[in-house]
Structure formats: C-alpha cells, structure tokens
Amino acid sequence: MAETRCISCGAAPLAPILHLGTTPLANALLTKEQIGKPEPRFPLELRFCATCSLVQITEKVPPEQMFREYAYFSSFSDTIVSQAGARSRRTARSSRSSTRSTRRASGSGSD
C-alpha cells in the first residue's frame, strides 16, 4: 500500500521525484528453477516532503516478504574490533591521567 503522507512528519501531499515502475526486491536472488517464472514486484517511486525535506519511497514491502531469504550478512573484522578496543582503553587512560594532572595543577584535589 502506497504512503500518501510523509513517514517522518505526517505532512501531505508528497511531491513525486522519480518513478521507476515496478521492480523485484533487491537481493531476492532466484534459483535455477525460479528463473523465467513470475516474481513479486513492487512500485519504486521517490517522493519529496516539502515540510521536512525527507525523500522517501512510497510503497511499504511487508517484512515477511522482504526478509524471507535476505542475502545481506553484517560482518566485522576481528582486527578492527581489537584495534578499536585498544584505542578506547588508551583514550580512557589518557582522560583519567589528564583529569588528575588538572586537579594537581589547580590545587583542587590530590591523588
């Protein structure tokens, strides 16, 4: 069902920007058996809300259809996670050290 009001602020009407017709879901990869058979298609239309400046699509795809066989997998690198952890520990130590130095210099406290 197409949205007629802004999904952010509720204003209407939404100004049409681009209409790409109907398209299959992105990442809805077909098996060999499915090729050549009809697949679900949804309107792909962009509209602009002049009230809050949000550009949005107008059609909501039911989540059970969109994510039934969703091919996207989030991932992370163990190296990046390790480096981020080390950096945050260094930053925390540096921040504590800086606070102690400031207290000593101002005479407002002691360690």
C-alpha positions in Angstrom: 0.0 0.0 0.0 1.4 3.4 -1.0 2.1 6.1 1.5 0.2 9.3 0.9 1.6 11.2 3.9 5.2 11.8 5.0 6.5 8.9 7.1 8.5 11.4 9.2 6.3 14.4 9.9 2.9 13.3 8.5 2.6 16.2 6.0 0.8 15.8 2.7 1.0 15.9 -0.2 4.3 14.4 -1.2 5.8 15.7 -4.4 6.8 13.0 -7.0 10.5 13.0 -7.9 11.2 9.7 -9.7 9.1 6.7 -10.7 11.0 3.6 -11.8 7.9 1.4 -12.4 7.7 -1.9 -10.6 10.8 -3.8 -9.6 11.6 -7.1 -7.9 13.1 -6.9 -4.4 16.9 -6.2 -4.3 18.9 -9.3 -3.2 15.9 -11.6 -4.0 18.1 -13.9 -5.9 16.4 -16.6 -8.0 17.2 -20.3 -8.1 17.6 -22.0 -11.5 14.0 -23.3 -11.0 12.6 -19.8 -10.4 14.2 -18.2 -13.5 11.5 -17.4 -16.1 8.7 -17.6 -13.6 6.8 -14.5 -12.3 8.4 -12.9 -9.2 6.9 -10.4 -6.8 7.3 -6.8 -8.0 6.7 -3.6 -6.1 6.3 0.0 -7.2 9.6 2.0 -6.8 8.7 5.7 -6.5 10.5 8.5 -4.8 8.6 11.4 -3.3 9.7 14.6 -1.5 8.2 16.1 1.6 8.4 19.9 1.4 7.7 20.3 5.1 10.7 18.3 6.5 12.7 17.7 3.3 12.6 13.9 3.6 12.9 12.0 0.3 11.2 8.6 0.7 9.8 5.7 -1.2 6.0 5.4 -1.2 5.5 1.6 -1.1 5.9 -0.5 2.1 7.0 -4.0 1.4 5.8 -6.5 4.0 8.8 -7.5 6.2 8.0 -11.2 5.8 8.5 -10.8 2.1 11.5 -8.6 2.2 13.5 -10.6 4.7 12.4 -14.1 4.0 15.7 -15.0 2.3 17.7 -11.9 2.9 21.2 -12.2 1.4 22.9 -9.4 3.4 25.1 -10.5 6.3 26.6 -7.9 8.6 30.2 -8.6 9.4 33.2 -7.2 11.2 36.9 -7.7 11.3 38.5 -9.1 14.4 41.5 -6.8 13.8 39.3 -3.7 13.6 37.4 -4.7 16.8 40.7 -5.3 18.6 42.2 -2.0 17.4 39.1 -0.1 18.4 39.2 -1.7 21.9 42.9 -0.8 22.4 42.3 2.8 21.2 39.3 3.2 23.6 41.4 1.9 26.5 44.2 4.3 25.7 41.8 7.2 25.4 40.2 6.3 28.8 43.6 6.1 30.5 44.7 9.4 28.9 41.5 11.1 30.0 41.9 9.9 33.6 45.6 11.0 33.6 44.6 14.4 32.2 42.0 14.9 34.9 44.5 14.1 37.7 47.0 16.5 36.3 44.4 19.2 36.0 43.4 18.7 39.7 47.0 18.8 40.9 47.8 22.0 38.9 44.7 23.8 40.2 45.2 22.6 43.8 41.7 21.3 43.8 42.5 17.7 44.9 45.1 15.0 45.2 45.6 11.5 44.0 
